[in-house]
Amino acid sequence: MARQIGGVILDLKNISLRFGGVKALTDISFDVREHEIRAIIGPNGAGKSSMLNVINGVYRPQEGEIIFRGEHRRDMDTHAAAEAGIARTFQNIALFKGMTVLDNLMAGRNLKMKANFLQHAFWWGPAKREELAHRRKVEEVIDFLDIEHIRKTPVGRLPYGLQKRVELGRALAAEPQILLLDEPMAGMNVEEKQDMCRFILDVNDQLGTTIVLIEHDMGVVMDISDRVVVLDYGKKIGDGVPDEVKSNPEVIAAYLGTQH
């Protein structure tokens, strides 16, 4: 492979998150290395999406520390996370259904646009040059994901699998350093899953993007992940390369429902 896994880019230390008296995450620590595919797995209710929400600032943990590129943070702010290069897709598709594929991907460039509202309104000077540059970048993403044929189609008219690919494209349009994928293959048929796997591997390999993903399909996780962290009832019960995790007795017990 062209990529080389580097040093730690994101380090989560002793993260605990509570909602009232409910413990969503308890004293969880793990790291993410540059250019790797890092999977977070676990049964339903294990705290996986809560952990992604901590990473990109949707939730603020009561305890713990986030270290991103050497900068120590008590928590992450959503805007700061986006500006720092952390992009996200969601379990439930979060696109503008009435807008075209092209316009949805342009929305992913929003934080990179510097011209003011009036300049954009009159499409003048710096705003015109800026928008043309952003459009070129978006067209590169469209080519990369093989969605040229639907670029002018309203997203709401597309089948589910293509909508998930468009959502991936909008996240890529932001040129993220870390891409958080929350169940990118949920609800897909076998062919759609194969396509999505290929694109995730290409994003990681060709673009060099670090990926953190939640996925329930264990075959997919074990095939494409470099390392896997396992959560159960908000606690970490396993962490390592896929073969280590597969043979971990606690992980086996949690998935077979024999230990809680």
C-alpha positions as CSV (number, residue, x, y, z in Angstrom):
1,M,0.0,0.0,0.0
2,A,1.1,3.6,-0.7
3,R,0.2,4.8,2.8
4,Q,2.4,4.5,5.9
5,I,0.9,4.6,9.3
6,G,2.5,7.4,11.3
7,G,2.5,8.5,14.9
8,V,-0.4,9.2,17.2
9,I,-2.6,12.0,15.8
10,L,-5.5,11.7,18.3
11,D,-5.2,10.5,21.9
12,L,-8.2,10.1,24.2
13,K,-7.3,9.7,27.8
14,N,-9.7,8.5,30.6
15,I,-12.8,9.8,28.9
16,S,-16.0,9.6,31.0
17,L,-19.4,10.9,29.9
18,R,-22.6,10.9,31.9
19,F,-26.2,12.0,31.2
20,G,-27.7,12.6,34.6
21,G,-27.1,9.3,36.4
22,V,-26.6,7.3,33.2
23,K,-22.9,6.5,32.5
24,A,-22.5,6.5,28.7
25,L,-18.6,6.2,28.8
26,T,-16.4,5.2,31.7
27,D,-12.7,5.9,31.9
28,I,-12.0,5.1,28.2
29,S,-8.5,5.6,26.7
30,F,-7.3,4.8,23.2
31,D,-5.3,6.5,20.5
32,V,-5.5,6.9,16.7
33,R,-2.5,6.9,14.5
34,E,-2.0,9.0,11.4
35,H,-3.2,7.3,8.1
36,E,-4.7,4.3,9.9
37,I,-8.2,2.9,9.8
38,R,-9.3,2.6,13.5
39,A,-12.6,0.8,14.1
40,I,-14.8,1.2,17.2
41,I,-17.1,-1.8,17.7
42,G,-19.4,-3.2,20.3
43,P,-23.0,-4.3,20.9
44,N,-25.9,-1.9,20.7
45,G,-25.8,0.7,23.5
46,A,-22.0,0.2,24.0
47,G,-21.3,3.9,23.7
48,K,-19.8,3.9,20.2
49,S,-21.6,6.9,18.8
50,S,-21.2,8.8,22.1
51,M,-17.4,8.4,21.6
52,L,-17.5,9.8,18.1
53,N,-19.6,12.7,19.5
54,V,-16.9,13.4,22.1
55,I,-14.2,13.4,19.4
56,N,-16.0,16.0,17.3
57,G,-17.4,18.1,20.1
58,V,-21.1,17.3,20.1
59,Y,-20.7,15.9,23.6
60,R,-18.4,17.3,26.3
61,P,-17.1,14.7,28.7
62,Q,-17.1,15.3,32.5
63,E,-13.7,13.7,32.9
64,G,-10.7,13.0,30.6
65,E,-8.6,14.8,28.1
66,I,-8.4,14.9,24.3
67,I,-5.0,15.4,22.7
68,F,-5.1,16.3,19.0
69,R,-1.9,16.9,17.1
70,G,-0.1,17.5,20.4
71,E,-2.6,20.1,21.7
72,H,-4.2,19.2,25.0
73,R,-7.9,19.9,25.3
74,R,-10.4,19.4,28.1
75,D,-13.0,18.8,25.4
76,M,-13.6,19.5,21.7
77,D,-15.8,22.2,20.3
78,T,-17.7,21.3,17.1
79,H,-16.6,24.4,15.2
80,A,-13.0,24.0,16.4
81,A,-13.0,20.3,15.4
82,A,-14.2,21.1,11.9
83,E,-11.6,23.9,11.5
84,A,-8.9,21.5,12.9
85,G,-9.7,19.0,10.1
86,I,-12.2,16.5,11.7
87,A,-15.1,15.7,9.5
88,R,-18.1,13.4,10.2
89,T,-20.8,11.3,8.6
90,F,-23.9,10.1,10.6
91,Q,-25.9,6.9,11.1
92,N,-28.9,8.7,9.7
93,I,-28.2,10.5,6.4
94,A,-27.8,14.3,7.1
95,L,-28.0,15.8,3.6
96,F,-30.0,18.7,2.0
97,K,-32.5,16.5,0.2
98,G,-33.8,19.2,-2.1
99,M,-30.4,20.3,-3.2
100,T,-28.3,18.7,-6.0
101,V,-25.3,16.4,-5.3
102,L,-23.0,19.2,-6.4
103,D,-24.6,21.8,-4.1
104,N,-24.4,19.4,-1.1
105,L,-20.7,18.9,-1.7
106,M,-20.2,22.6,-2.0
107,A,-21.8,22.9,1.4
108,G,-18.9,20.8,2.7
109,R,-16.5,23.6,1.6
110,N,-18.3,26.2,3.7
111,L,-15.6,26.6,6.4
112,K,-12.9,27.2,3.7
113,M,-14.8,30.1,2.1
114,K,-13.3,33.5,3.1
115,A,-15.2,36.0,0.9
116,N,-18.0,37.9,2.6
117,F,-21.8,37.7,1.9
118,L,-22.0,40.7,-0.4
119,Q,-19.1,39.5,-2.6
120,H,-20.8,36.1,-2.9
121,A,-24.2,37.8,-3.6
122,F,-22.7,39.7,-6.6
123,W,-20.3,36.9,-7.5
124,W,-17.6,39.4,-7.8
125,G,-13.8,39.6,-7.6
126,P,-12.4,37.4,-4.8
127,A,-15.7,35.6,-4.3
128,K,-15.9,34.5,-8.0
129,R,-12.3,33.2,-7.9
130,E,-12.9,31.5,-4.6
131,E,-16.1,29.7,-5.7
132,L,-14.5,28.5,-8.9
133,A,-11.5,27.1,-6.9
134,H,-14.0,25.4,-4.5
135,R,-15.9,24.0,-7.4
136,R,-12.8,22.5,-8.9
137,K,-12.1,20.7,-5.6
138,V,-15.7,19.4,-5.4
139,E,-15.4,18.1,-9.0
140,E,-12.3,16.2,-7.9
141,V,-14.3,14.5,-5.1
142,I,-17.2,13.7,-7.5
143,D,-14.7,12.1,-9.9
144,F,-13.0,10.2,-7.0
145,L,-16.4,8.7,-5.9
146,D,-17.7,7.9,-9.4
147,I,-20.8,10.1,-9.1
148,E,-20.4,12.3,-12.2
149,H,-23.7,10.9,-13.6
150,I,-25.7,12.2,-10.6
151,R,-23.9,15.5,-9.9
152,K,-27.0,17.6,-10.9
153,T,-29.6,15.3,-9.4
154,P,-31.4,16.3,-6.2
155,V,-30.2,14.1,-3.4
156,G,-33.7,13.2,-2.3
157,R,-34.3,11.3,-5.6
158,L,-31.3,9.1,-5.2
159,P,-31.3,5.5,-3.8
160,Y,-30.1,5.0,-0.3
161,G,-26.6,3.6,-1.2
162,L,-25.8,6.6,-3.4
163,Q,-27.0,9.0,-0.7
164,K,-24.5,7.5,1.7
165,R,-21.8,8.0,-0.9
166,V,-22.8,11.6,-1.4
167,E,-22.6,12.1,2.4
168,L,-19.1,10.7,2.3
169,G,-18.3,13.1,-0.5
170,R,-19.5,16.1,1.5
171,A,-17.2,15.1,4.3
172,L,-14.3,14.6,1.9
173,A,-15.0,18.1,0.4
174,A,-13.8,19.5,3.7
175,E,-10.4,17.9,3.1
176,P,-10.3,16.3,6.6
177,Q,-7.3,15.0,8.4
178,I,-9.5,12.7,10.4
179,L,-12.8,11.3,9.0
180,L,-15.3,9.9,11.4
181,L,-17.7,7.4,9.9
182,D,-20.7,6.4,11.9
183,E,-22.0,3.1,10.5
184,P,-21.3,4.0,6.8
185,M,-22.7,0.7,5.6
186,A,-25.8,0.4,7.7
187,G,-28.9,-0.6,5.6
188,M,-26.8,-1.4,2.5
189,N,-27.0,-4.5,0.4
190,V,-23.9,-6.6,-0.4
191,E,-23.0,-4.8,-3.6
192,E,-23.4,-1.4,-1.9
193,K,-21.2,-2.5,1.0
194,Q,-18.5,-3.7,-1.4
195,D,-18.5,-0.3,-3.1
196,M,-18.4,1.6,0.2
197,C,-15.5,-0.6,1.4
198,R,-13.6,0.2,-1.7
199,F,-14.1,3.9,-1.4
200,I,-13.1,3.9,2.3
201,L,-9.9,2.0,1.5
202,D,-9.2,4.4,-1.4
203,V,-9.8,7.5,0.8
204,N,-7.4,6.0,3.4
205,D,-4.8,4.8,0.8
206,Q,-4.9,7.4,-2.0
207,L,-5.8,10.5,0.0
208,G,-3.9,9.5,3.2
209,T,-6.9,10.4,5.4
210,T,-7.0,8.9,8.9
211,I,-10.3,7.1,9.4
212,V,-12.2,6.3,12.6
213,L,-15.3,4.2,11.9
214,I,-18.2,2.5,13.7
215,E,-19.5,-0.6,11.9
216,H,-21.6,-3.6,12.9
217,D,-20.5,-5.8,10.0
218,M,-17.7,-7.7,11.7
219,G,-16.5,-9.1,8.4
220,V,-16.0,-5.6,7.0
221,V,-14.3,-4.4,10.3
222,M,-11.8,-7.3,10.4
223,D,-11.0,-6.9,6.7
224,I,-10.3,-3.2,6.5
225,S,-9.2,-2.1,9.9
226,D,-5.7,-1.7,11.2
227,R,-6.7,-1.6,14.8
228,V,-10.0,-2.2,16.7
229,V,-11.2,-0.9,20.0
230,V,-14.2,-2.7,21.6
231,L,-16.7,-1.1,23.9
232,D,-19.4,-2.7,26.0
233,Y,-21.8,-0.8,28.3
234,G,-19.6,2.2,28.0
235,K,-16.4,0.5,29.0
236,K,-13.4,-0.6,27.0
237,I,-13.0,-4.4,26.9
238,G,-10.6,-4.9,24.0
239,D,-8.1,-3.0,21.9
240,G,-5.6,-4.2,19.3
241,V,-5.2,-5.6,15.8
242,P,-8.2,-7.5,14.4
243,D,-6.7,-11.0,15.1
244,E,-6.1,-10.0,18.8
245,V,-9.6,-8.6,19.2
246,K,-11.2,-11.7,17.5
247,S,-9.6,-14.0,20.0
248,N,-10.2,-11.9,23.1
249,P,-12.5,-13.8,25.6
250,E,-14.2,-10.7,26.9
251,V,-15.1,-9.6,23.3
252,I,-16.4,-13.0,22.4
253,A,-18.5,-13.1,25.6
254,A,-19.9,-9.6,25.0
255,Y,-21.0,-10.5,21.4
256,L,-22.4,-13.9,22.4
257,G,-24.3,-12.3,25.2
258,T,-22.8,-14.5,27.9
259,Q,-21.2,-11.7,29.9
260,H,-22.6,-8.3,31.1
